[in-house]
Amino acid sequence: MTTGVPPLDDVMGARQELTVVLPVRLLRAPCWAEGPFPFELGSRRTDAVTRSTYFAPASARALYGAPGRPRRWYLPLDIKHDGLHLLGMELLRAATARNPEHALAVLHFSVDRPLLPVLRALAGRRQSIAAEPLIGPFAPDGLLAGIADVRDPAAPFAIARPYTISFMTPTTQDAPALRTDLEGALPATADRWLWQLASRSTPEDFPLPPETADSQLKDTVRISADWSALVLRQGAAFLGHRPDTGAGDFFEFGALHSRTVYLDALLLGSLQRDHIDELTDELSEVFNSSRLARRVATLERNIAVFRSTYWRQHLTAHGAANDLLLAFQNQHRLPTRFNEILAEAADYSRLVQTQESQQISGALGVLTILGLPLGTALGILQVLDDHSVSHLLIALGLSVAAAAAVLTTRYGRLVLSSLRGGDRGT
């Protein structure tokens, strides 16, 4: 940051909202209300019916389920502790083929103290002086007791640390985030603040290299002149660019969107990432079993189910949600990884087809080797009208000897090799 700019870790915005997303193992369907958390603003209630009109039907089914098959539940709460106010929780069933109990827990907070230290503590920054927020009354183990188990905190960072979505609007004192006027250009410090909120870091945690700053910020979404969003691998952030005037300000609507439809766009991206991670693992284990054909058939089916159920790059006619989903996908290289999965699966499918063709050819070769001498011998006996049992047994013996001799040739060994290869691949 430039000299004279107040550090963001000392700044408290006019409006600060925080959403925390945790991977959990669902033990049972909760006795909560079905659907996403229905935040309200005036006469607007963001329940499943309202949000389903915003999203394409396939995306809505992935996020909210279908009649009689709920995928999402919510529980209103009112817990305040250490400058945080827990408004409620959600659970989204995110089952995969290998992890049918996988789910995402979503905690909705309002923050009444500087936001960045809370984010840094959630990210586990070593230099963070703030206490871990998800303890005491906010401990997920207690909030979800008997319903879901939280992932092992000793697991890798990308899995164990929560994903955060923060929303902050500035006061008149927060010049680094403000436009000079409605059509004025943003100061460079605005995107630096946005980066810190999304990355959950200060320049001391992670000094952003000036040479790569533009590429790091290339996925910034300019939702309007009023506010911007940035999606990174471990978090997303929304930052206002004019002073928040309080009750009745547009930012009330912006905060509502960040907690609802924009959250849902990022949740869909999380579902896509988890399924692509699992498909990648399946690809790496294809040759760990002798049942290659069966493994490849299962893999192809899982790819088809994922593609028809979750793989969307267009959510809605409203552009911002699409932009946020595309930014999430780009951060995790999901389009590239999925194309690689399709290409690798196609290679394995061709390999299975080749082995099956070899097996069929080998079987036909064995029939030829065994059947030709026997058929020839029996045909000769029939032509000679020879009904002697001893002659028949001699013919059978000679046929077996001839077949055994053929099997010792290069052609016979090739046939047997094809059969053995086919057995290993089925």
C-alpha positions as CSV (number, residue, x, y, z in Angstrom):
1,M,0.0,0.0,0.0
2,T,1.0,3.6,-0.5
3,T,2.3,5.7,2.4
4,G,-0.4,7.3,4.5
5,V,-3.1,4.8,3.6
6,P,-4.5,3.3,6.8
7,P,-4.0,-0.5,7.0
8,L,-7.2,-2.5,6.4
9,D,-6.7,-4.6,9.5
10,D,-7.6,-1.5,11.6
11,V,-10.6,-0.5,9.5
12,M,-14.2,-1.2,10.5
13,G,-16.6,-0.7,7.6
14,A,-20.1,0.8,7.7
15,R,-21.6,-2.6,6.9
16,Q,-19.7,-5.9,7.4
17,E,-21.2,-9.3,6.6
18,L,-19.4,-12.7,6.6
19,T,-20.4,-16.1,5.3
20,V,-18.3,-19.1,6.3
21,V,-18.5,-22.4,4.3
22,L,-17.2,-25.6,5.9
23,P,-17.0,-29.1,4.4
24,V,-18.7,-31.6,6.8
25,R,-19.8,-35.2,6.9
26,L,-23.6,-35.3,7.1
27,L,-24.8,-37.9,9.7
28,R,-28.5,-37.4,9.2
29,A,-30.9,-35.0,7.6
30,P,-31.5,-32.2,10.1
31,C,-34.9,-31.4,11.5
32,W,-34.6,-27.9,10.1
33,A,-36.7,-26.0,7.6
34,E,-36.1,-27.1,4.1
35,G,-34.5,-24.8,1.5
36,P,-31.9,-22.0,1.6
37,F,-31.8,-19.4,4.4
38,P,-34.7,-17.0,3.4
39,F,-33.2,-13.6,4.1
40,E,-35.7,-10.8,3.9
41,L,-35.5,-7.2,2.7
42,G,-38.8,-5.3,2.7
43,S,-41.3,-7.4,0.9
44,R,-38.5,-9.5,-0.8
45,R,-38.0,-13.0,0.7
46,T,-35.1,-15.0,-0.8
47,D,-36.5,-18.5,-0.3
48,A,-36.0,-21.4,-2.7
49,V,-39.0,-20.3,-4.9
50,T,-37.6,-16.8,-5.3
51,R,-34.1,-17.9,-6.0
52,S,-35.2,-20.6,-8.5
53,T,-36.6,-17.9,-10.7
54,Y,-33.1,-16.3,-10.8
55,F,-31.2,-19.5,-11.7
56,A,-31.6,-21.9,-14.6
57,P,-33.7,-25.0,-13.6
58,A,-30.7,-27.4,-13.7
59,S,-28.7,-25.2,-11.4
60,A,-31.6,-24.6,-9.1
61,R,-32.1,-28.4,-8.7
62,A,-28.4,-28.8,-7.8
63,L,-28.6,-26.0,-5.2
64,Y,-32.1,-26.6,-3.7
65,G,-33.2,-30.1,-4.6
66,A,-36.5,-31.1,-6.0
67,P,-40.0,-31.7,-4.5
68,G,-39.7,-34.6,-2.0
69,R,-35.9,-34.7,-2.4
70,P,-34.5,-31.8,-0.4
71,R,-30.8,-30.9,-0.6
72,R,-30.7,-27.9,1.6
73,W,-31.9,-26.9,5.1
74,Y,-31.6,-23.8,7.3
75,L,-31.8,-22.8,10.9
76,P,-32.2,-19.2,12.2
77,L,-30.1,-18.3,15.2
78,D,-29.3,-15.2,17.2
79,I,-25.9,-15.7,18.9
80,K,-23.6,-12.8,19.7
81,H,-20.0,-13.2,20.9
82,D,-16.8,-11.1,20.7
83,G,-18.1,-8.8,18.0
84,L,-19.7,-11.5,15.8
85,H,-23.4,-12.1,15.4
86,L,-24.4,-15.5,14.1
87,L,-27.7,-15.1,12.2
88,G,-28.2,-18.7,11.1
89,M,-26.9,-21.8,9.5
90,E,-27.5,-23.8,6.3
91,L,-26.6,-27.3,5.3
92,L,-26.2,-28.2,1.6
93,R,-26.1,-31.9,0.7
94,A,-23.1,-32.3,-1.6
95,A,-22.9,-36.1,-2.0
96,T,-20.5,-37.6,-4.5
97,A,-20.2,-41.2,-5.7
98,R,-17.5,-42.0,-3.2
99,N,-18.6,-39.7,-0.4
100,P,-22.4,-39.9,-0.1
101,E,-22.3,-38.1,3.3
102,H,-20.4,-35.1,2.0
103,A,-22.1,-31.7,2.7
104,L,-21.3,-28.0,3.1
105,A,-22.2,-26.1,6.2
106,V,-22.8,-22.4,5.8
107,L,-22.7,-20.0,8.7
108,H,-24.0,-16.4,8.3
109,F,-22.4,-13.7,10.5
110,S,-22.6,-9.9,10.9
111,V,-19.3,-8.5,12.1
112,D,-19.1,-5.5,14.6
113,R,-15.3,-5.2,14.7
114,P,-12.5,-4.9,12.1
115,L,-13.2,-7.5,9.5
116,L,-9.8,-8.4,8.2
117,P,-8.4,-9.8,11.5
118,V,-11.4,-12.1,11.7
119,L,-10.7,-13.3,8.2
120,R,-7.0,-13.8,8.9
121,A,-7.8,-15.8,12.0
122,L,-10.1,-18.0,9.9
123,A,-7.3,-18.5,7.4
124,G,-4.9,-19.5,10.2
125,R,-2.4,-16.8,9.5
126,R,0.6,-17.3,11.8
127,Q,0.9,-13.6,12.5
128,S,-2.8,-13.2,13.4
129,I,-3.4,-11.7,16.8
130,A,-7.2,-12.4,16.7
131,A,-8.5,-15.5,18.4
132,E,-10.0,-18.3,16.3
133,P,-13.6,-17.2,15.6
134,L,-15.1,-20.6,15.3
135,I,-14.8,-21.5,19.0
136,G,-17.1,-21.3,22.0
137,P,-20.7,-20.6,21.0
138,F,-19.6,-20.6,17.3
139,A,-17.8,-24.0,17.4
140,P,-19.2,-26.0,14.5
141,D,-18.9,-29.2,16.5
142,G,-21.3,-27.9,19.0
143,L,-23.6,-26.2,16.5
144,L,-23.9,-29.3,14.4
145,A,-23.7,-31.9,17.2
146,G,-25.5,-35.1,16.1
147,I,-26.1,-33.8,12.6
148,A,-22.7,-33.5,11.0
149,D,-19.0,-33.9,11.7
150,V,-16.6,-31.2,10.8
151,R,-13.5,-32.2,8.8
152,D,-10.3,-33.0,10.7
153,P,-8.5,-29.7,11.3
154,A,-5.2,-31.5,10.7
155,A,-6.2,-32.2,7.0
156,P,-4.6,-30.2,4.2
157,F,-5.3,-26.5,4.1
158,A,-7.4,-26.5,1.0
159,I,-9.8,-29.0,2.6
160,A,-9.8,-28.1,6.3
161,R,-9.8,-24.3,6.2
162,P,-13.2,-22.7,5.7
163,Y,-14.1,-20.8,2.6
164,T,-15.1,-17.2,3.4
165,I,-17.3,-14.7,1.6
166,S,-17.0,-11.2,3.0
167,F,-19.0,-8.0,2.3
168,M,-17.7,-4.6,3.4
169,T,-19.0,-1.1,2.7
170,P,-16.9,2.0,3.4
171,T,-17.6,5.1,5.5
172,T,-16.7,8.6,4.3
173,Q,-13.3,8.1,6.1
174,D,-12.3,5.1,4.0
175,A,-10.9,7.0,1.1
176,P,-8.7,4.1,-0.2
177,A,-11.9,2.2,-1.3
178,L,-13.9,5.2,-2.6
179,R,-14.3,6.6,-6.1
180,T,-13.8,10.4,-6.3
181,D,-17.2,10.6,-7.9
182,L,-19.8,8.2,-9.4
183,E,-18.0,8.1,-12.7
184,G,-14.5,8.6,-11.4
185,A,-11.8,5.9,-11.6
186,L,-11.0,3.7,-8.7
187,P,-7.8,4.3,-6.8
188,A,-5.4,1.4,-6.9
189,T,-5.8,1.0,-3.2
190,A,-9.4,-0.2,-3.7
191,D,-8.3,-3.3,-5.4
192,R,-5.6,-3.9,-2.8
193,W,-8.2,-3.8,-0.1
194,L,-10.4,-6.1,-2.1
195,W,-7.4,-8.5,-2.5
196,Q,-6.8,-8.5,1.2
197,L,-10.4,-9.3,2.0
198,A,-10.6,-12.1,-0.5
199,S,-7.1,-13.6,0.2
200,R,-7.6,-13.0,4.0
201,S,-4.1,-11.6,4.2
202,T,-2.2,-8.4,4.8
203,P,0.9,-7.3,2.8
204,E,3.0,-8.8,5.7
205,D,1.3,-12.2,5.2
206,F,1.5,-12.1,1.4
207,P,3.1,-9.1,-0.3
208,L,1.5,-9.0,-3.7
209,P,4.2,-8.7,-6.4
210,P,3.7,-5.5,-8.5
211,E,4.8,-7.5,-11.6
212,T,1.9,-9.9,-11.2
213,A,-0.7,-7.7,-9.5
214,D,-2.7,-7.3,-12.7
215,S,-2.9,-11.0,-13.4
216,Q,-3.8,-11.7,-9.7
217,L,-6.7,-9.2,-10.0
218,K,-7.8,-10.1,-13.5
219,D,-10.9,-11.9,-12.2
220,T,-12.2,-8.8,-10.4
221,V,-15.9,-8.4,-11.1
222,R,-17.1,-4.8,-11.4
223,I,-20.8,-5.4,-10.5
224,S,-21.5,-1.7,-10.8
225,A,-19.9,1.6,-10.1
226,D,-21.0,1.1,-6.5
227,W,-19.1,-2.2,-5.7
228,S,-16.8,-4.9,-6.9
229,A,-16.1,-8.5,-6.1
230,L,-13.0,-10.7,-6.3
231,V,-13.0,-14.5,-6.1
232,L,-9.9,-16.4,-5.1
233,R,-9.2,-20.0,-4.2
234,Q,-9.8,-19.6,-0.5
235,G,-12.2,-16.8,-0.3
236,A,-14.3,-14.2,-2.1
237,A,-14.9,-10.5,-1.1
238,F,-17.3,-7.7,-2.0
239,L,-16.2,-4.1,-1.4
240,G,-18.3,-0.9,-1.8
241,H,-16.8,2.1,-3.6
242,R,-19.0,4.9,-2.1
243,P,-19.9,5.8,1.5
244,D,-22.7,3.6,2.9
245,T,-25.5,5.9,4.1
246,G,-27.1,3.2,6.4
247,A,-30.7,2.1,6.4
248,G,-32.4,2.2,3.0
249,D,-29.1,2.4,1.1
250,F,-28.6,0.2,-2.0
251,F,-26.0,-1.7,-0.1
252,E,-28.7,-3.4,1.9
253,F,-29.7,-5.0,-1.4
254,G,-26.0,-5.7,-2.2
255,A,-25.5,-7.4,1.1
256,L,-28.6,-9.5,0.5
257,H,-27.3,-10.6,-2.9
258,S,-23.9,-11.5,-1.5
259,R,-25.6,-13.8,1.1
260,T,-28.0,-15.4,-1.4
261,V,-27.7,-15.7,-5.2
262,Y,-24.0,-14.8,-5.3
263,L,-23.3,-17.2,-2.4
264,D,-25.2,-19.9,-4.4
265,A,-23.1,-19.3,-7.5
266,L,-20.0,-19.9,-5.4
267,L,-21.6,-23.0,-3.7
268,L,-22.3,-24.4,-7.2
269,G,-18.6,-23.9,-8.0
270,S,-17.7,-25.7,-4.8
271,L,-19.9,-28.7,-5.8
272,Q,-18.2,-28.7,-9.2
273,R,-14.7,-28.6,-7.7
274,D,-15.4,-31.4,-5.3
275,H,-16.8,-33.7,-8.1
276,I,-13.9,-32.9,-10.4
277,D,-11.5,-33.7,-7.5
278,E,-13.2,-37.0,-7.1
279,L,-13.2,-37.8,-10.8
280,T,-9.4,-37.0,-10.9
281,D,-8.9,-39.5,-8.0
282,E,-10.9,-42.1,-9.9
283,L,-8.7,-41.6,-13.0
284,S,-5.6,-42.1,-11.0
285,E,-6.8,-45.4,-9.6
286,V,-8.1,-47.0,-12.9
287,F,-5.2,-49.4,-13.1
288,N,-5.2,-50.3,-9.4
289,S,-7.7,-53.1,-10.1
290,S,-7.8,-56.0,-12.6
291,R,-11.3,-55.0,-13.6
292,L,-10.3,-52.3,-16.0
293,A,-13.4,-52.5,-18.2
294,R,-15.7,-52.3,-15.2
295,R,-13.7,-49.4,-13.7
296,V,-13.8,-47.4,-16.9
297,A,-17.5,-48.0,-17.3
298,T,-18.2,-46.7,-13.8
299,L,-15.9,-43.7,-14.5
300,E,-17.8,-42.9,-17.7
301,R,-21.1,-43.1,-15.9
302,N,-19.9,-40.8,-13.1
303,I,-18.7,-38.3,-15.6
304,A,-22.0,-38.4,-17.4
305,V,-23.9,-37.8,-14.1
306,F,-21.6,-34.9,-13.1
307,R,-22.0,-33.3,-16.5
308,S,-25.8,-33.5,-16.6
309,T,-26.3,-32.5,-12.9
310,Y,-23.6,-30.0,-12.0
311,W,-21.4,-28.9,-14.9
312,R,-22.8,-25.5,-15.7
313,Q,-20.9,-22.4,-16.8
314,H,-24.1,-20.4,-17.4
315,L,-26.3,-20.0,-14.4
316,T,-28.7,-17.2,-15.2
317,A,-29.4,-14.3,-17.5
318,H,-28.1,-12.0,-14.8
319,G,-24.5,-11.5,-15.5
320,A,-22.9,-11.1,-12.1
321,A,-23.7,-14.6,-10.8
322,N,-22.2,-16.0,-14.0
323,D,-19.1,-13.9,-13.7
324,L,-18.6,-15.1,-10.1
325,L,-19.0,-18.7,-11.1
326,L,-16.6,-18.3,-14.0
327,A,-14.1,-16.6,-11.7
328,F,-14.3,-19.5,-9.2
329,Q,-13.9,-22.0,-12.0
330,N,-10.8,-20.1,-13.3
331,Q,-9.2,-20.0,-9.9
332,H,-9.5,-23.8,-9.6
333,R,-8.8,-24.4,-13.3
334,L,-12.1,-26.4,-13.5
335,P,-12.8,-26.1,-17.2
336,T,-9.2,-27.2,-18.1
337,R,-9.3,-30.0,-15.6
338,F,-12.6,-31.3,-16.8
339,N,-11.4,-31.3,-20.4
340,E,-8.4,-33.3,-19.3
341,I,-10.6,-35.8,-17.5
342,L,-12.7,-36.2,-20.6
343,A,-9.6,-36.7,-22.8
344,E,-8.1,-39.2,-20.3
345,A,-11.3,-41.1,-19.9
346,A,-11.6,-41.4,-23.7
347,D,-8.1,-42.8,-23.9
348,Y,-9.0,-45.5,-21.3
349,S,-12.2,-46.3,-23.2
350,R,-10.2,-46.8,-26.4
351,L,-7.8,-49.0,-24.4
352,V,-10.7,-51.2,-23.1
353,Q,-12.2,-51.4,-26.6
354,T,-8.8,-52.5,-27.9
355,Q,-8.4,-55.2,-25.2
356,E,-12.0,-56.4,-25.8
357,S,-11.2,-56.7,-29.5
358,Q,-8.0,-58.6,-28.7
359,Q,-10.0,-60.9,-26.4
360,I,-12.6,-61.7,-29.2
361,S,-9.8,-62.2,-31.7
362,G,-8.0,-64.5,-29.3
363,A,-11.2,-66.5,-28.6
364,L,-11.8,-66.9,-32.3
365,G,-8.1,-68.0,-32.8
366,V,-8.5,-70.7,-30.1
367,L,-11.6,-72.0,-31.7
368,T,-9.8,-72.1,-35.0
369,I,-6.7,-73.9,-33.5
370,L,-8.8,-76.4,-31.7
371,G,-11.6,-76.9,-34.1
372,L,-9.8,-77.0,-37.5
373,P,-7.8,-80.3,-36.8
374,L,-10.7,-81.9,-35.1
375,G,-13.2,-80.9,-37.9
376,T,-10.7,-82.1,-40.6
377,A,-10.2,-85.5,-38.9
378,L,-13.9,-86.1,-38.4
379,G,-14.6,-85.0,-42.0
380,I,-12.2,-87.5,-43.3
381,L,-13.7,-90.3,-41.2
382,Q,-17.2,-89.3,-42.5
383,V,-16.0,-89.4,-46.1
384,L,-14.5,-92.8,-45.6
385,D,-17.7,-94.0,-43.9
386,D,-15.5,-95.2,-41.0
387,H,-17.4,-95.9,-37.8
388,S,-14.6,-97.5,-35.9
389,V,-14.4,-96.2,-32.3
390,S,-10.6,-96.8,-32.2
391,H,-10.2,-94.8,-35.4
392,L,-12.3,-92.0,-33.8
393,L,-10.1,-92.0,-30.7
394,I,-7.0,-91.9,-32.9
395,A,-8.4,-88.9,-34.8
396,L,-9.2,-87.1,-31.6
397,G,-5.7,-87.7,-30.3
398,L,-4.1,-86.5,-33.5
399,S,-6.3,-83.4,-33.4
400,V,-5.2,-82.6,-29.8
401,A,-1.6,-83.1,-30.8
402,A,-2.0,-80.9,-33.8
403,A,-3.7,-78.1,-31.7
404,A,-0.9,-78.3,-29.1
405,A,1.7,-78.0,-31.8
406,V,0.0,-75.0,-33.3
407,L,-0.2,-73.4,-29.8
408,T,3.6,-73.6,-29.5
409,T,4.1,-71.5,-32.7
410,R,4.3,-67.7,-32.8
411,Y,0.7,-67.5,-33.8
412,G,-0.5,-69.8,-31.0
413,R,1.5,-67.8,-28.4
414,L,0.0,-64.6,-29.7
415,V,-3.5,-66.0,-29.3
416,L,-2.9,-67.1,-25.8
417,S,-1.3,-63.8,-24.9
418,S,-4.4,-62.0,-26.3
419,L,-6.6,-64.1,-24.1
420,R,-4.6,-63.4,-21.0
421,G,-4.6,-59.7,-21.7
422,G,-8.4,-59.8,-22.1
423,D,-8.8,-61.6,-18.8
424,R,-6.9,-58.9,-16.9
425,G,-8.9,-56.1,-18.5
426,T,-12.4,-57.4,-17.7
